[in-house]
Amino acid sequence: MTAPAPAGKDRRTEHVPPAESTGNSMRARVGDEIVVRGTAPGIIAREGEIVGVHHPDGSPPFNVHWEDTDRVTLYFPGPDAYIKHLAHTSAPDGHGA
């Protein structure tokens, strides 16, 4: 039996990581968002944008631009992290090309 969700849940935490987005099967693309959960339920510790992947299949590690520090670091995600896959479209205006 599972406990009911707490009231007033932060909308950013509604995307609970599915089993396939954690551990060795985590896959990301440049532009996706990575979220690292805090130590208390519903608390986001860090969020960042994936700005680089090192493997063609999108597996870790990732280069992440962290919102809180405005720095890019090499990140090996742990079980407290998950990926928000954002819509990726090709921009005809030359952005990103």
C-alpha positions as a printed NumPy array, in Angstrom:
array([[  0.   ,   0.   ,   0.   ],
       [  1.335,   3.442,  -0.86 ],
       [  0.83 ,   6.634,   1.09 ],
       [ -1.17 ,   9.453,  -0.507],
       [  0.779,  12.26 ,  -2.145],
       [  1.401,  15.266,   0.085],
       [ -0.742,  18.337,  -0.481],
       [  0.858,  21.326,  -2.174],
       [  3.349,  19.225,  -4.107],
       [  5.833,  21.241,  -6.17 ],
       [  4.939,  20.808,  -9.848],
       [  8.593,  20.187, -10.701],
       [  8.576,  17.008,  -8.626],
       [  5.503,  15.535, -10.338],
       [  7.761,  13.764, -12.804],
       [  8.736,  10.835, -10.621],
       [ 11.629,   9.012, -12.229],
       [ 10.631,   5.741, -13.863],
       [ 12.845,   2.732, -13.284],
       [ 14.433,   3.042, -16.731],
       [ 15.716,   6.574, -16.02 ],
       [ 17.905,   5.607, -13.087],
       [ 21.099,   3.645, -12.774],
       [ 22.926,   2.277, -15.791],
       [ 19.92 ,   2.618, -18.076],
       [ 19.724,   6.422, -17.671],
       [ 19.854,   8.06 , -21.098],
       [ 19.882,  11.745, -21.985],
       [ 20.302,  14.128, -24.873],
       [ 21.788,  17.593, -24.972],
       [ 19.091,  19.991, -23.825],
       [ 17.432,  17.585, -21.381],
       [ 17.153,  18.62 , -17.754],
       [ 18.662,  16.645, -14.888],
       [ 17.124,  16.876, -11.443],
       [ 18.831,  15.767,  -8.257],
       [ 16.401,  15.221,  -5.411],
       [ 17.121,  16.585,  -1.957],
       [ 17.198,  14.639,   1.27 ],
       [ 13.589,  15.503,   2.19 ],
       [ 10.567,  14.33 ,   0.157],
       [  9.506,  16.81 ,  -2.515],
       [ 12.663,  18.924,  -2.211],
       [ 14.762,  19.587,  -5.305],
       [ 18.445,  19.889,  -4.402],
       [ 19.774,  20.844,  -7.837],
       [ 18.62 ,  21.256, -11.398],
       [ 20.721,  21.616, -14.471],
       [ 20.746,  21.404, -18.238],
       [ 22.652,  18.635, -19.956],
       [ 25.051,  20.402, -22.308],
       [ 27.158,  17.412, -23.296],
       [ 27.011,  13.629, -23.5  ],
       [ 30.065,  11.402, -23.794],
       [ 28.52 ,   8.283, -25.34 ],
       [ 26.453,   7.879, -28.526],
       [ 23.719,   6.036, -26.593],
       [ 23.282,   8.981, -24.186],
       [ 24.505,   7.104, -21.116],
       [ 26.401,   8.868, -18.293],
       [ 28.504,  10.765, -17.57 ],
       [ 27.049,  14.099, -18.663],
       [ 28.32 ,  17.658, -18.83 ],
       [ 25.762,  19.607, -16.805],
       [ 25.241,  23.353, -16.553],
       [ 23.921,  23.801, -13.   ],
       [ 21.385,  26.564, -12.404],
       [ 22.474,  27.232,  -8.819],
       [ 26.166,  27.845,  -9.536],
       [ 26.119,  28.745, -13.256],
       [ 28.98 ,  26.259, -13.752],
       [ 29.418,  23.257, -16.019],
       [ 30.662,  20.043, -14.426],
       [ 31.144,  16.427, -15.382],
       [ 28.355,  14.56 , -13.579],
       [ 27.881,  10.873, -12.901],
       [ 24.235,  10.6  , -11.751],
       [ 23.349,   8.538,  -8.715],
       [ 20.038,   6.995,  -7.675],
       [ 18.82 ,  10.401,  -6.446],
       [ 18.866,  11.882,  -9.964],
       [ 16.479,  11.667, -12.889],
       [ 16.192,  13.089, -16.392],
       [ 13.384,  15.303, -17.651],
       [ 13.288,  14.643, -21.376],
       [ 12.36 ,  17.913, -23.008],
       [ 10.911,  18.295, -26.485],
       [ 13.73 ,  18.544, -29.007],
       [ 13.048,  20.251, -32.288],
       [ 15.348,  21.372, -35.034],
       [ 15.318,  25.133, -35.379],
       [ 15.304,  26.39 , -38.974],
       [ 16.668,  29.779, -37.829],
       [ 20.139,  28.283, -37.406],
       [ 19.961,  28.103, -33.599],
       [ 22.118,  25.15 , -32.617],
       [ 23.275,  24.469, -36.153]])
